[in-house]
């Protein structure tokens, strides 16, 4: 089966973590014997400088662990104008698509990751070449009311043209059904995968006398709400010298979080290692005792399934995605923006740690989110869509590439 991913964001280097779960899903499908390609026109912000040194307009190709990957680079000249952004994606995305098929042939199906604005490329490809596409939506902007009416109209056209549409969690699909109803074929759910690297890593750091480490890894913005973790930690573990907190990541809230830890008297036991690579995330999770997600809203929560794959119990807010992830025995769910409930959950994990069996936690995670499980589910979906589409078997020779 030949599958082409068109993501709305994607890693531009091996060290880039943005969209890394799209990349890992593409690689998982390749491992299952599929031919998988990715095309990604990257548009950087004008705030980086109009004349900043970048590979403007020059397509870049690599075979990334078996995945045929094409990127191009340009500026987002219309950051506040959805129609302008749509035109940029249509033009540069179509150019990349035509370059891709000249070498690798037509894909049988296109998979769009996040509709705005990769979906406009898939819609154009479907119109011109008759190739069906499916959508997986990831952007929390739809649920948080952050999508303008003009962008919503573009998304409506994209989802209307999709053979199937999914989100990454049940609560998010329910929300999308209200905003972008699909009639008789409602929004389904296909969760993100957990990378095989987390599944293969040894289970480490069972609680011992040397201390207890809580870990959070996320962008440092207001939605991630790490300030509540620090407040709970200071309130419930102020005198617990053996308990520490690590907050990995970066963002515009970092200085405020460091100041809060200092003001609350816990700066010596709250560490900020900064931005972490994928391998550093794995190492940090492996050596922690428990993971905390404190967000106001999440469509899924990839870091949660990564922690579970390493056998770590988790604490997560009931902010959307986590309710579909955290099962009995995996950890504790708490209300959004409730410092005391979060603090009590942290105390419970620390004092009742032996109740949470790391090997059972990992087994449940593998059963739901491992690469083979999600990849096989996707392949069945693709096959169903292709078999029902009369144009899906058309060859490159039957179509004009020009």
HELIX and SHEET records of a PDB file:
HELIX    1   1 UNK A   20  UNK A   31  1                                  12    
HELIX    2   2 UNK A   46  UNK A   48  5                                   3    
HELIX    3   3 UNK A   82  UNK A  104  1                                  23    
HELIX    4   4 UNK A  115  UNK A  129  1                                  15    
HELIX    5   5 UNK A  149  UNK A  161  1                                  13    
HELIX    6   6 UNK A  170  UNK A  179  1                                  10    
HELIX    7   7 UNK A  196  UNK A  200  1                                   5    
HELIX    8   8 UNK A  222  UNK A  224  5                                   3    
HELIX    9   9 UNK A  226  UNK A  236  1                                  11    
HELIX   10  10 UNK A  254  UNK A  263  1                                  10    
HELIX   11  11 UNK A  267  UNK A  269  5                                   3    
HELIX   12  12 UNK A  278  UNK A  287  1                                  10    
HELIX   13  13 UNK A  302  UNK A  309  1                                   8    
HELIX   14  14 UNK A  322  UNK A  325  1                                   4    
HELIX   15  15 UNK A  339  UNK A  351  1                                  13    
HELIX   16  16 UNK A  353  UNK A  355  5                                   3    
HELIX   17  17 UNK A  358  UNK A  369  1                                  12    
HELIX   18  18 UNK A  371  UNK A  388  1                                  18    
HELIX   19  19 UNK A  396  UNK A  398  5                                   3    
SHEET    1   A 8 UNK A  60  UNK A  64  0                                        
SHEET    2   A 8 UNK A  67  UNK A  75 -1                                        
SHEET    3   A 8 UNK A  35  UNK A  44  1                                        
SHEET    4   A 8 UNK A   2  UNK A   7  1                                        
SHEET    5   A 8 UNK A 109  UNK A 113  1                                        
SHEET    6   A 8 UNK A 133  UNK A 137  1                                        
SHEET    7   A 8 UNK A 164  UNK A 167  1                                        
SHEET    8   A 8 UNK A 188  UNK A 189  1                                        
SHEET    1   B 6 UNK A 270  UNK A 274  0                                        
SHEET    2   B 6 UNK A 243  UNK A 248  1                                        
SHEET    3   B 6 UNK A 212  UNK A 217  1                                        
SHEET    4   B 6 UNK A 290  UNK A 293  1                                        
SHEET    5   B 6 UNK A 313  UNK A 317  1                                        
SHEET    6   B 6 UNK A 331  UNK A 334  1                                        
END                                                                             
